[in-house]
Each structure stands twice: as structure tokens, then as C-alpha cells.
């Protein structure tokens, strides 16, 4: 519609919603949302109502200055020796506003003009309760999307009307997902097609001393990952003489640690031709107990399962695959590959993976850590988490020559999974 009056009305509606959200005016916002979306965006800042509600709590904004006492010149916005009751009330209003917006379908990971999600702003400002609301909202949304994606109509004529309703929800939810700029990948977010799996496998890789990059300089694997891969290897193979399967060789970091444990057998699945070439040049085919399977795990694993191959430890670290590929692997494949009663240590087999879903934003990383833990439990796994500090990768120059960072958090959550019971 090209009617100028309609455009002005729409713009006023958007600004009214954003203003109500920023002022934490619950009554006005609830009334406005009856006939409008909770996902409108300011054309200049990219702010959604969620962004506005959280950013209004930042010290330095007009509202926050008033609430924090800056107008009175108080140091740090609070009179010494006193709690700021106004500040507490303001944050309570923000919490109620954010909850209302999520109840009305607000998108948890829309980006503003600075590339921040609402959760990113909350994290930057140290607003813990608002941040946790964003994480929980993200978990609910992503779980709903994954479940709806698996929905299959039953075709019962008696339930046609119900199925039409579900299909309408499914259509709308998928359209919302498609409109978002954030798409979670195994190691990074997808800003372009260069990191889609078929394109990655067809790309030419460059091998450096401490990293692998593809032909568009996306980081595929980097040496700073060594610390937590060493720890994964220690937890997965605590003794010698065990059987291990690794999916995704890359730089060979974790496979090197596995070899130090002198495994009884050591199977590696690798799909990229350039990595396979490097493996031959470095003599991996000649190492004791090594069996290299050339191809995608989706094509190799069914054959291993048919032959009854069992392993005491399995590690999964592919590149340019979405989270649903990892979930497919541990829900459908690990149960047929992992020995539940391995070795003399009396423990069952262990499964681990590179835990990097959404790690270019803290909020996305926290959302997917919760999701993967729930999905693992549903698939029959108990997961133990170990937190490993990550150094300042910018200060150490780790991203030099890499197009974009695939890691931002200062801590890595290392998962070690075993069958429940």
C-alpha cells in the first residue's frame, strides 16, 4: 500500500509501541499490542520493543538517569549508604514489560542496528534477570520451532480443522524464523552461504600453523581450541586400549590426543578432500589402529551400525552443519555405536562433541546450552559439564586473517555424556 496517510499511521503506531516499551508502561503497551505486533522495529536504530524495554535501563539514558538519581549528582546514581528504591521499581517494570512482550510473540534474537539482540544488551548492561528472561524466551522459541518442524499431519478427516490451525501456526512460526538474521550453526552463525555444508565441502581450504580457513577466510578450526579438546580426550579415554570414533578430523587436534592413549582402534570420519589429503601427507593412514572413513558421517555411520561396530568413546566435531545434524546424530546414531559397558574402569561408553552452537553471541550460546542438555536427556543421556576459561582471543591475535569470529564467550562448557542408568 502506497497511501502516505497509512504510512504515517503505521510509523506512529510503531513509535507508540516502542515508547510504551521504553517507559515500561504496561497498560498502554498491552492496549497497543491488541492490534499490532510485538516485533515492530525502529527504521533508524533497528530497536524492537524488547530492545527498547531493556536499553531504557542503561545508565546514561534520560529515564535511567532520573531513576538512578543522576539528576541530583549522586555518585554512581545511588546515594551512598542507600538502596535505590526507584531503580528497583524501574527494573521490576522492565521485567514485567519483557514478560508481556514474550507473551505476545516477541522474537528473542532480532538484531538492532549495532548487531545486538535484546539479550546482548541485557548482558552488556549486567541486567541478570532481564538477561535470563531473554535466554528462557530463546529456549522456548527454539524448542517450539524444532518441534513444529517435526510435525506431520495425520490425515484424519475428523481432525481437519485442528490440523489447519496447527498448519497455520507452523506457517507463521517458520515465516518468523526465516525473517530472523540469526541461524545457529555447529561452529558459527550463518551470515552467508559460504558456510553451508555443500559449499564448505566444495571449497578450497588453507592450512596454517594454528588454523584452517576456507576460501572466503571463514575459520574452520583454530589452535586455541586445543585446551578443551585435550580435556575432552582425557574424559573420553581415561585409560589405554579403548576403541574411539571421531567424526571430523580438521587439524587433527583431538585425534592427536586420542593417539596418546594408544587406543585399541581409532576410527576417523572425514568428508573434506583437502583435509583427507593433509591426513595422507602427515601419515595418519599409517598410525597404529587407525581406520579412516572418507565421506560424510550421514553416509558412513549407517554402514558402521550395520556391521555392529562398537566404541568406548565417540567425539563429534563437524563444520557447517546446523544443530539439528548434531541432534540427529546423538538421538539416532550414538545409541547404536556406543558400548554401554566398556572396559575395566566399570563405566559405560562416553560421548562428547564440540560445544560451539551460537557462540558468536553469549545469549545464543546460553540458549543452545540449555536446549542441547534437554535434548540429550530426552535422548537418554546424562551430561556432565565442565567449565573451561577461554583467554582474550582478540588480544592474542587469534582472529587475525579470519573474516569473522565464531567465538565470543569467555568460558567453554565442555560436555561429557553417558547413557542414563
RABELWO-V186644 format. One record per run of one state. SS is the DSSP state (2 for helix, 1 for strand, 0 for the rest). FROM is the first residue (numbers start at 1). LEN is the number of residues. If there is no record, write none. Layout:
SS:FROM:LEN
SS:FROM:LEN
This chain:
0:1:3
2:4:19
0:23:3
2:26:7
0:33:16
2:49:7
0:56:6
2:62:7
0:69:1
2:70:3
0:73:2
2:75:3
0:78:7
2:85:19
0:104:14
2:118:7
0:125:3
2:128:22
0:150:7
2:157:23
0:180:4
1:184:2
0:186:3
1:189:1
0:190:3
2:193:3
0:196:1
2:197:6
0:203:3
1:206:2
0:208:3
1:211:3
0:214:5
1:219:4
2:223:14
0:237:6
1:243:5
0:248:5
2:253:8
0:261:4
1:265:6
0:271:2
2:273:9
0:282:2
2:284:3
0:287:3
1:290:5
0:295:2
2:297:10
0:307:4
1:311:1
0:312:1
1:313:4
0:317:5
1:322:1
2:323:10
0:333:1
2:334:4
1:338:1
0:339:11
1:350:4
0:354:8
2:362:17
0:379:2
1:381:9
0:390:21
1:411:9
0:420:2
